Amino acid sequence: MIGLLRRLSRVGFRKGMGGGGRAWLALGVLTWFMARSREKSKEPPPLYREVLSPGEAIAVRIIEPPR
C-alpha cells in the first residue's frame, strides 16, 4: 500500500510541477502525507515478550564485557 502511495505522489509531483496541473500537485501532496503518516505509525516488533504471573518480577543487569 505504501508503494502505491509513493508512486502516486511521485506522479502527482511530476505532473503538477512540470505540467502545471494543480489537481496533480494536490494529489502528490496528499499521497505523500498519507504515505509518510503510515510509515511513522508502524510500531517496531517487540524483541522479547514474556507474560508474568502476579508476584513475578524482571531484573535487568548491564554487565561490562571482558577486555
TANORDA-V75581 format. One record per backbone hydrogen bond with DSSP energy under -1.0 kcal/mol. NH is the residue of the N-H (numbers start at 1). CO is the residue of the C=O. Records with the same first field share a line. If there is no record, write none. Layout:
NH->CO ; CO
This chain:
5->1
6->2
7->3
8->4
9->5
10->6
11->7
12->8
13->9
14->10
15->11
16->12
17->13
18->14
19->15
21->15
25->21
26->22
27->23
28->24
29->25
30->26
31->27
32->28
33->29
34->30
35->31
36->32
37->33
38->34
39->35
40->36
41->37
56->53
